[in-house]
Amino acid sequence: MRTREGKVSYRQVWVGVFLAALAPAATLPSVAARFGPWGWLGVAAVIPLGLVWLWAVRGLGGAGLATVFKRQWGVLGSCVSAAYYLWAMGLAALTAGSCVDRLGRTDYGEIPGWLAAVLLGLVAAYLIYKGNGGFLRAVQVFFLALAAALALFFLLGAANLDAANLYPAGGEEAARGLGAVWPAAATLSVGALGMFLPHAPRKAGESPGWRWLTLWGLAAAGICALVIGTLGAELTAKAPLPFFLALQGIGFPGAFQRLEAAGTAAWVLSDLALVGLAALAAVEITGKRGGAWPVLLAAAAGGVWLPNAVVAEAQDWLFAVNILLGGGLPILVAATRRVREAAAGP
């Protein structure tokens, strides 16, 4: 299952990162709405922050983050990689829990939770069976399907928006809304799991990473604007799954109504992308095929015992961990590498 550097392309990794980071983005509207009607603006503000992060981690190359940690920090780097392994297990469990919870609240509620959790783990195991390349090729197909679904949701949802819910008067509300950049950055940080997958250098014609980060920021901000504009900030902040609640009313009388079930089914693709990416990151960290199984088992267990209500209680701590591991440590190891290169001289 472990692959050599260059076996997957630069674009494939970024598609995987984009889709995996969309999985927790479904919960962003409720968090962003706690910062007021302008919370969607704070989510959009993650774009320049992400670009700064991308500039800070430049030069890490395609060897994979586990290799970089070991080369730069030695034994300490191996310990840090172990922390990322636990993080991958945690993200897989939380993602599966959220996925099964959503399925249970929609038209798929007749499926027992334990069965949905096991099926999610088995499908993820099947997707990663052929390694990084096979998994990322499947994710490219998932990306096209989810992109089409999002385009449909945005198109139909635009007719249901109430501008008063998105553009209230008062500069204080706008400034308060910028606080949503913190949860948005924490959500985007889960994409750092993709840095563990060795990949080839970017070829001519392949979109650079900053375009994928910008696209994710626009999609996440669009989801928040869609939900807040449809439900209002107050209801969005209180509802457990406001994005899928908003989908209930999207459409026109007599056609394209009740898209909640379709949206839930489409979002499973991003959940699978995140669980699979976590499992493959674990393989790269351990250097063994068996390294994926604890992550997959954690996903199955999380699907049974970690519904959204449980996760919400520890959300602030989870955001802090995501920022540290997904944002802070990659910047630190990149800075260490540049300092050593400068000390070595030309």
C-alpha positions in Angstrom: 0.0 0.0 0.0 2.9 2.4 0.6 3.9 4.2 -2.6 7.1 5.8 -3.8 7.5 9.5 -4.3 6.1 10.5 -7.7 3.5 7.7 -7.9 0.7 10.2 -7.6 0.4 13.6 -9.2 0.4 17.0 -7.6 -3.1 17.6 -8.8 -4.4 14.3 -7.4 -3.2 15.2 -3.9 -4.8 18.6 -4.0 -8.1 17.2 -5.2 -8.0 14.8 -2.3 -7.2 17.6 0.1 -10.0 19.7 -1.3 -12.6 17.0 -1.0 -11.5 15.8 2.4 -11.6 19.3 3.8 -15.2 19.6 2.5 -16.4 16.9 4.9 -16.2 19.0 8.1 -17.3 22.1 6.1 -20.9 20.9 6.4 -20.8 21.9 10.1 -19.3 25.3 9.5 -22.6 27.3 9.0 -23.7 26.7 12.6 -20.3 27.7 14.0 -20.0 30.7 11.7 -23.5 31.9 12.5 -22.5 32.2 16.2 -20.5 35.2 15.1 -23.6 36.9 13.6 -25.1 37.3 10.1 -21.7 38.2 8.7 -20.1 34.9 9.8 -19.9 33.8 6.2 -17.5 36.7 5.6 -15.2 35.3 8.3 -15.2 32.0 6.5 -14.2 33.7 3.3 -11.4 35.5 5.2 -9.6 32.1 5.6 -8.5 32.4 1.9 -5.7 35.0 2.5 -4.8 33.2 5.7 -4.5 29.9 3.8 -2.3 31.6 1.1 0.1 32.8 3.8 0.2 29.3 5.2 1.0 27.9 1.8 3.8 30.4 1.3 5.2 29.5 4.7 5.4 25.7 4.0 6.8 26.1 0.5 9.8 24.0 -0.2 8.8 20.9 1.8 8.7 19.0 -1.5 6.9 15.8 -2.3 8.6 13.3 -0.1 5.8 13.2 2.4 5.5 15.0 5.8 6.5 11.9 7.8 9.8 11.7 5.9 10.4 15.5 6.4 9.8 15.2 10.1 12.3 12.4 10.4 14.9 14.1 8.3 14.7 17.5 10.1 13.9 16.5 13.7 15.2 12.9 14.0 13.7 11.1 17.0 11.6 14.1 17.9 10.2 14.0 14.4 9.2 10.3 14.8 7.3 11.3 18.0 5.6 14.1 16.2 4.5 11.7 13.5 3.0 9.5 16.2 0.9 12.4 17.3 -0.3 12.8 13.7 -1.2 9.1 13.7 -3.5 9.7 16.6 -4.9 12.8 15.0 -5.7 10.7 11.8 -7.5 8.2 14.0 -9.4 10.9 15.7 -10.4 12.7 12.5 -11.6 9.4 11.0 -13.7 8.6 14.1 -15.2 12.1 14.2 -15.9 12.1 10.5 -17.7 8.7 10.6 -19.7 9.8 13.6 -20.9 12.9 11.8 -21.7 11.0 8.6 -23.7 8.3 10.4 -25.6 10.9 12.4 -26.6 12.8 9.3 -27.8 9.6 7.6 -29.9 8.8 10.7 -31.6 12.2 10.5 -32.7 11.9 6.9 -34.5 9.4 4.7 -31.7 6.9 5.4 -32.7 6.6 9.1 -34.0 3.1 8.6 -30.3 1.9 8.3 -29.0 0.9 11.8 -26.2 3.2 12.9 -23.8 0.4 13.6 -24.4 -1.0 10.1 -23.8 2.4 8.4 -20.6 2.8 10.4 -19.3 -0.7 9.4 -20.2 -0.1 5.7 -18.4 3.3 5.8 -15.3 1.6 7.1 -15.5 -1.2 4.6 -15.9 1.1 1.6 -13.0 3.2 2.8 -10.9 0.0 3.1 -11.8 -1.0 -0.4 -10.9 2.5 -1.8 -7.4 2.4 -0.2 -6.7 -1.2 -1.1 -4.7 -0.3 -4.2 -2.8 2.4 -2.4 -2.5 6.1 -2.9 -2.9 6.1 -6.7 -6.1 4.0 -6.7 -7.6 6.0 -3.9 -6.9 9.4 -5.4 -8.3 8.3 -8.8 -11.5 7.4 -7.1 -11.5 10.7 -5.3 -11.2 12.6 -8.6 -14.5 10.9 -9.7 -16.0 11.9 -6.3 -14.9 15.4 -6.8 -16.8 15.7 -10.1 -19.9 14.3 -8.5 -19.8 16.6 -5.5 -18.9 19.6 -7.5 -22.0 19.0 -9.7 -24.2 18.6 -6.6 -22.8 21.8 -5.0 -23.4 23.7 -8.2 -27.0 22.5 -8.2 -27.5 23.4 -4.6 -26.1 26.9 -5.1 -28.2 27.5 -8.2 -31.5 26.5 -6.6 -30.6 28.0 -3.2 -30.0 31.4 -4.7 -33.7 31.8 -5.2 -34.4 31.2 -1.5 -31.9 33.7 0.0 -33.0 36.6 2.0 -30.5 39.4 1.5 -31.5 40.9 4.9 -30.0 37.8 6.6 -26.6 38.3 5.0 -26.1 42.0 4.9 -27.4 43.6 8.1 -26.6 47.2 8.9 -23.8 48.0 11.3 -20.0 47.8 11.1 -19.8 46.1 14.4 -21.6 43.1 13.1 -19.2 42.8 10.2 -16.2 43.0 12.5 -17.7 40.3 14.7 -18.3 38.1 11.7 -14.6 38.0 11.0 -14.2 35.9 14.1 -15.4 32.9 12.1 -12.0 32.8 10.4 -10.8 30.7 13.4 -13.2 27.7 12.9 -12.8 28.0 9.1 -9.0 27.7 9.4 -9.4 24.8 11.8 -11.7 23.1 9.3 -9.3 23.6 6.4 -6.4 22.3 8.5 -7.6 18.7 8.2 -6.3 18.9 4.6 -2.8 18.7 6.0 -3.2 14.9 6.1 -2.6 15.1 2.3 0.9 16.3 3.0 1.8 12.8 4.1 1.3 11.4 0.6 4.5 11.4 -1.5 3.8 13.0 -4.9 5.5 14.2 -8.1 6.4 17.9 -8.6 3.7 20.1 -10.1 3.7 19.9 -13.9 3.0 22.6 -16.4 -0.7 23.0 -16.7 -1.6 21.7 -13.2 -3.4 24.2 -11.0 -1.1 25.5 -8.2 -2.1 24.9 -4.6 -3.2 28.5 -4.0 -6.1 28.0 -6.5 -7.3 24.9 -4.7 -7.2 26.7 -1.4 -9.1 29.6 -2.8 -11.7 27.3 -4.3 -12.2 25.6 -1.0 -12.6 29.0 0.8 -15.2 30.2 -1.8 -17.1 26.9 -1.5 -17.1 27.0 2.3 -18.1 30.6 2.4 -20.8 29.9 -0.2 -22.2 27.1 1.9 -22.4 29.4 5.0 -24.0 32.2 3.0 -26.5 29.7 1.5 -27.5 28.5 4.9 -27.5 31.8 6.8 -29.3 33.5 4.0 -32.0 30.8 3.9 -32.5 30.2 7.7 -31.1 33.3 9.3 -28.2 33.5 11.7 -30.1 32.8 14.8 -31.7 29.5 13.6 -28.5 28.5 11.9 -26.6 28.8 15.1 -29.1 26.7 17.0 -29.8 23.9 14.5 -27.6 20.8 14.8 -27.2 20.3 11.0 -28.3 23.6 9.4 -26.8 22.9 6.0 -28.9 19.9 5.4 -31.9 21.6 7.0 -31.6 24.4 4.5 -31.6 21.9 1.7 -35.1 20.9 2.7 -36.5 24.1 1.4 -34.4 24.5 -1.7 -36.0 24.2 -5.1 -39.2 25.3 -6.8 -42.8 24.1 -6.1 -43.4 20.8 -7.8 -39.8 20.2 -8.8 -36.3 19.7 -7.2 -37.7 19.8 -3.7 -36.5 17.8 -0.6 -32.8 17.8 -1.6 -31.8 17.0 1.9 -31.5 13.3 1.3 -29.6 13.9 -2.0 -27.2 16.3 -0.2 -26.6 13.8 2.6 -25.8 11.1 0.1 -23.5 13.4 -1.9 -21.6 14.5 1.2 -20.8 10.9 2.1 -18.2 11.1 -0.8 -16.3 13.8 1.1 -16.5 11.8 4.3 -15.0 8.8 2.5 -12.3 11.0 1.1 -11.3 12.2 4.6 -11.4 8.7 6.2 -9.4 7.3 3.3 -6.9 10.1 3.4 -6.4 9.6 7.2 -5.9 5.9 6.6 -3.3 6.4 3.9 -1.5 9.1 6.0 -1.3 6.4 8.7 0.3 4.0 6.2 2.9 6.6 5.3 3.7 7.3 9.0 4.1 3.6 9.9 5.5 2.5 6.6 3.2 -0.6 6.8 0.0 -1.6 5.2 -1.4 -2.6 8.6 -1.0 1.0 9.7 -4.4 1.8 8.1 -6.4 -0.7 10.1 -6.5 1.1 13.5 -7.7 4.2 11.6 -10.4 2.3 9.8 -11.5 0.6 13.1 -11.6 4.0 14.8 -13.9 5.2 12.0 -16.3 2.3 12.5 -16.3 2.9 16.3 -16.8 6.6 15.9 -19.7 6.0 13.6 -21.4 4.2 16.5 -20.4 6.3 19.5 -19.6 9.8 18.3 -22.8 11.6 17.1 -22.6 15.3 16.4 -23.9 16.2 19.8 -20.9 14.6 21.5 -18.4 16.2 19.1 -19.9 19.6 19.6 -19.1 19.6 23.3 -15.3 19.3 22.6 -15.4 21.5 19.4 -13.1 24.3 20.7 -10.4 21.7 21.8 -10.7 20.0 18.4 -10.2 23.3 16.6 -7.1 24.0 18.6 -5.6 20.6 17.8 -6.4 21.0 14.1 -4.7 24.4 14.0 -1.6 23.1 15.8 -1.1 19.9 13.8 -2.6 21.0 10.5 -1.2 24.6 10.4 1.5 25.2 13.0 3.8 22.3 12.9 4.1 22.2 9.1 5.2 25.8 9.2 7.7 25.1 12.0 9.3 22.2 10.2 9.5 24.2 7.0 11.2 27.0 8.9 13.6 24.6 10.4 14.5 23.3 7.0 15.2 26.7 5.6 17.3 27.7 8.6 19.5 24.6 8.2 19.8 25.2 4.5 20.9 28.8 5.1 23.4 27.7 7.7 24.8 25.1 5.3 25.5 27.9 2.8 25.7 27.7 -1.0 
